[in-house]
Amino acid sequence: MISLKALLTEAKFPIYHKTYTSAINSALDWAKKSGYQMDDEEIAREIGMGPKKPSEGKTNRFSISLTKGGKPQRKQLHIQVYNMGTFKRNLDGSKTRSMFGGQNEFELNCYIG
């Protein structure tokens, strides 16, 4: 049986992010490293002009068309960014839920399919 820690270190991209933008950029970079190209106008339209960042407990979902070697692919990059809520870091590095200030954290899930 594989532990959760092993799965997280095996991931191809970082799962947890301190900013929404970091999560989106990580998904786009991962797709580019996998050899796919994306249309910058579609990214700007779908993500940049799309919905605002998700509020606590909500998820934003995007699907971006891909090309490889100049040929359109039937696959798409699917991105999901979940707002985990507000956390406050303790002195020992651990996190606790905070109602008054703190840092939102976002969870990224993306795949090509």
JOQUILIN-V285488 format. One record per residue. N is the residue number from 1. D_FIRST is the distance of its C-alpha to the first C-alpha in Angstrom with 1 decimal. Layout:
N | D_FIRST
N | D_FIRST
This chain:
1 | 0.0
2 | 3.8
3 | 6.5
4 | 9.6
5 | 11.7
6 | 10.2
7 | 10.7
8 | 14.1
9 | 15.2
10 | 14.3
11 | 16.5
12 | 19.8
13 | 21.9
14 | 22.0
15 | 20.8
16 | 23.0
17 | 26.7
18 | 29.8
19 | 32.0
20 | 32.1
21 | 33.8
22 | 31.1
23 | 28.4
24 | 30.8
25 | 31.7
26 | 28.1
27 | 27.5
28 | 30.8
29 | 30.2
30 | 26.8
31 | 28.6
32 | 31.4
33 | 29.2
34 | 27.8
35 | 31.4
36 | 32.6
37 | 35.8
38 | 36.6
39 | 40.1
40 | 41.0
41 | 43.3
42 | 40.6
43 | 38.3
44 | 41.2
45 | 42.1
46 | 38.7
47 | 37.2
48 | 40.2
49 | 42.6
50 | 40.0
51 | 38.9
52 | 38.9
53 | 35.7
54 | 33.8
55 | 34.7
56 | 32.3
57 | 29.8
58 | 30.8
59 | 29.4
60 | 31.4
61 | 30.6
62 | 32.2
63 | 32.2
64 | 33.9
65 | 35.4
66 | 34.4
67 | 36.5
68 | 35.6
69 | 38.5
70 | 41.0
71 | 39.9
72 | 38.6
73 | 35.1
74 | 34.1
75 | 30.9
76 | 30.9
77 | 29.1
78 | 27.8
79 | 27.6
80 | 26.6
81 | 27.4
82 | 26.8
83 | 28.9
84 | 26.8
85 | 30.0
86 | 31.9
87 | 30.4
88 | 32.3
89 | 31.0
90 | 31.8
91 | 33.3
92 | 30.1
93 | 28.3
94 | 26.4
95 | 27.2
96 | 29.0
97 | 30.3
98 | 33.9
99 | 36.7
100 | 39.2
101 | 38.4
102 | 35.3
103 | 33.2
104 | 31.7
105 | 28.3
106 | 27.0
107 | 23.7
108 | 23.7
109 | 22.1
110 | 23.6
111 | 23.2
112 | 25.6
113 | 26.3
